[in-house]
Amino acid sequence: MGKKLRVGVIGANLQGSWGVWAHLPALAALEHVEAMAVATSHQETAEASARQFGVPHAFGDPVKL
């Protein structure tokens, strides 16, 4: 399998969401999956989560993800 599955996570706030404490670490452990974007209800918290997990894109609106 040459290409990775690229995914985005909605609900990735560092203040205790499932996206941060369960989904993003699990995705990071998978060889053929790459987290490409996170979304929260605020741009600032999305950017903080993206920095924390090395995710290249952050959105304050899940529809834009």
Order of alpha helices (4+ residues) and beta strands (2+ residues): beta-alpha-beta-alpha-beta
